[in-house]
Amino acid sequence: MSANNNEPKESTAIVEISPQTDEMVETEMAGETDEIKRETKALIEALKRRAQTEADSAGTLTRETYLNAVRQAREAIEREKLISRDRLENSWTTMQEETEKNWHLLVKEITDFSDRLQDAAKAAWEVFNAPRS
């Protein structure tokens, strides 16, 4: 019996969700599925636990060093979002330009074909009506 690779992987870890996280996710992600909300809540709680652990174990680091590391991580995440959005916007612009260019080429081809048909019809009419010797 083979496993279906398309099935979502179920997490076996039980994660306690704080009321604040629950309320925030339910408010901010109102239109999402329960599974997406559940996984997002678990992710937020894991990040909170990791951040707390890092803050607690920052004994060898100064608080300022820790805060700088956290800021750099946040800025890196925000930059990635901006880069992704810029890539998406550039792709959309390129697609619009290509579509417009292809439309103009199609219109030119149709116009050229129409002109050729008119010339052929005119030549056929002239041959048809030409006097016979």
Salt bridges, closest charged atoms under 4 A:
ASP22 OD1 - LYS41 NZ 2.49
GLU26 OE1 - LYS37 NZ 3.18
GLU26 OE2 - LYS41 NZ 2.69
GLU45 OE2 - LYS48 NZ 3.42
GLU54 OE2 - ARG50 NE 3.02
GLU64 OE2 - ARG71 NH1 3.82
GLU78 OE1 - ARG74 NH1 3.13
GLU98 OE1 - LYS101 NZ 3.61
GLU100 OE2 - HIS104 NE2 3.64
ASP112 OD2 - LYS108 NZ 2.95
